[in-house]
Amino acid sequence: MAVLRVDVAKHVPDEDRPFIGFHADLAPSDLLEALRGWWVGRPEKIAQAGILPVTLGGFVVAVLTGLSSWDTKLTDDDLIRHRFDARLAGYISDLDQAINMITTGTADDLRIAELLLGKRLKSTSGGPIAYVSAASVPSTASEISGPLIPR
């Protein structure tokens, strides 16, 4: 499963998002835009599970769901980047008490967010998009077959 590894949110000069990264004080709409793109990687592989846990310092701080399609663009640095259509299923405001700050959404969105938020995920790869093995995902997720969230 793909994992998005981010840093603390900072302002960016992009026309389609004011921030990149995670900060619990961002409004949910700004947080979604800060996390859903533009990332380098194979979009089919990133969207394969239908979810994208977001980690900061190795801990899941947000969960994007509903990944099924994406926009693609060639950027000024000659990289092909992707922005995913996604929902913000949840995010936390405090690692000591991993409480999902999103209380509305589909039952599956809320279930997967509850399963992952605040958990530590060890990922492999060198960039913002990394991957975790099934053994790294909390145990109840390993019992789910196919995409974790219906698209």
C-alpha positions as CSV (number, residue, x, y, z in Angstrom):
1,M,0.0,0.0,0.0
2,A,1.3,3.5,-0.8
3,V,1.9,6.0,1.9
4,L,2.4,9.7,1.6
5,R,5.3,11.0,3.8
6,V,5.0,14.7,4.4
7,D,6.6,17.5,6.3
8,V,5.0,20.2,8.4
9,A,2.8,22.3,6.2
10,K,4.3,25.4,4.5
11,H,3.0,28.0,2.1
12,V,3.7,27.3,-1.5
13,P,3.2,29.6,-4.6
14,D,0.9,27.0,-6.4
15,E,-2.2,28.4,-8.0
16,D,-4.3,25.4,-6.9
17,R,-3.2,25.0,-3.3
18,P,-1.9,27.4,-0.7
19,F,0.0,24.8,1.4
20,I,1.9,21.6,1.0
21,G,2.3,19.1,4.0
22,F,0.4,18.5,7.2
23,H,-0.7,20.8,10.0
24,A,-3.6,20.0,12.3
25,D,-4.6,23.7,12.4
26,L,-5.4,23.8,8.6
27,A,-9.0,23.8,7.7
28,P,-10.1,20.4,6.3
29,S,-10.5,21.8,2.8
30,D,-6.9,23.3,2.9
31,L,-5.6,20.1,4.4
32,L,-7.1,18.0,1.6
33,E,-5.6,20.3,-1.1
34,A,-2.2,20.3,0.7
35,L,-2.1,16.5,0.7
36,R,-3.8,15.2,-2.5
37,G,-1.1,16.3,-5.0
38,W,1.1,17.0,-6.9
39,W,3.2,13.8,-6.4
40,V,5.7,11.9,-8.5
41,G,5.1,8.2,-8.8
42,R,3.0,5.6,-10.6
43,P,-0.6,6.7,-10.1
44,E,-2.1,3.3,-10.6
45,K,0.1,1.8,-7.9
46,I,-0.5,4.7,-5.5
47,A,-4.3,4.5,-6.0
48,Q,-4.4,0.7,-6.0
49,A,-5.6,0.3,-2.4
50,G,-8.1,3.2,-2.7
51,I,-6.6,4.8,0.4
52,L,-3.5,6.9,1.1
53,P,-2.3,7.1,4.7
54,V,-0.3,10.3,5.3
55,T,2.6,10.2,7.7
56,L,4.5,12.8,9.5
57,G,7.6,11.4,11.3
58,G,6.3,7.9,10.6
59,F,2.9,8.3,12.3
60,V,-0.3,8.4,10.4
61,V,-1.7,11.9,10.8
62,A,-4.3,11.9,8.0
63,V,-6.0,9.4,5.7
64,L,-7.2,10.1,2.2
65,T,-9.8,7.7,0.7
66,G,-11.7,7.4,-2.6
67,L,-8.5,7.4,-4.7
68,S,-9.7,6.2,-8.1
69,S,-8.7,8.9,-10.6
70,W,-6.1,11.6,-10.9
71,D,-4.9,14.6,-12.9
72,T,-1.4,14.6,-14.4
73,K,0.9,17.5,-15.4
74,L,4.4,18.1,-16.5
75,T,5.9,20.6,-14.2
76,D,8.7,23.2,-14.7
77,D,11.2,20.8,-13.2
78,D,10.4,18.3,-16.0
79,L,8.7,15.8,-13.7
80,I,5.3,14.2,-14.3
81,R,3.2,14.8,-11.2
82,H,-0.2,13.6,-10.2
83,R,-3.0,15.0,-8.1
84,F,-5.5,12.5,-6.8
85,D,-9.3,12.9,-6.5
86,A,-9.7,12.0,-2.9
87,R,-11.7,12.5,0.3
88,L,-10.2,13.5,3.6
89,A,-11.4,10.6,5.7
90,G,-9.7,11.9,8.9
91,Y,-6.9,13.7,10.5
92,I,-5.6,14.1,14.0
93,S,-4.8,17.1,16.1
94,D,-2.6,15.4,18.7
95,L,-0.5,12.3,18.5
96,D,-1.0,11.6,22.2
97,Q,-4.7,11.2,21.6
98,A,-5.3,10.0,18.1
99,I,-8.8,11.3,17.7
100,N,-10.3,11.6,14.2
101,M,-11.2,15.2,13.7
102,I,-13.6,14.2,10.8
103,T,-16.9,12.9,12.2
104,T,-18.9,12.7,8.9
105,G,-18.3,10.6,5.9
106,T,-18.9,7.2,4.7
107,A,-18.8,4.4,7.2
108,D,-15.9,2.8,5.4
109,D,-14.0,6.1,5.4
110,L,-14.5,6.5,9.2
111,R,-13.6,2.9,9.8
112,I,-10.3,3.0,7.9
113,A,-9.4,6.3,9.4
114,E,-10.0,5.0,12.9
115,L,-7.9,1.9,12.1
116,L,-4.9,3.9,10.8
117,L,-4.8,7.3,12.6
118,G,-2.0,7.7,15.1
119,K,-0.4,4.4,14.1
120,R,3.3,4.1,13.2
121,L,3.9,2.8,9.7
122,K,7.4,1.8,8.6
123,S,7.7,2.5,4.9
124,T,10.3,1.8,2.2
125,S,11.3,4.1,-0.6
126,G,13.1,7.4,-0.7
127,G,10.6,10.1,-1.7
128,P,7.3,11.4,-0.5
129,I,5.5,8.4,-1.9
130,A,6.6,5.2,-0.1
131,Y,5.1,1.8,0.4
132,V,4.3,-0.4,3.4
133,S,4.0,-4.2,3.5
134,A,0.8,-5.8,4.7
135,A,2.7,-6.7,7.9
136,S,3.1,-3.0,8.6
137,V,-0.6,-2.2,8.5
138,P,-2.6,-2.7,11.7
139,S,-3.7,-6.3,12.0
140,T,-7.4,-5.9,11.2
141,A,-6.5,-4.3,7.9
142,S,-4.8,-7.5,6.8
143,E,-8.1,-9.3,7.0
144,I,-9.6,-7.1,4.2
145,S,-9.1,-8.3,0.7
146,G,-9.1,-6.0,-2.4
147,P,-9.3,-2.2,-2.1
148,L,-9.7,-1.2,1.5
149,I,-12.2,1.5,0.5
150,P,-14.7,1.0,-2.3
151,R,-14.1,3.6,-5.0
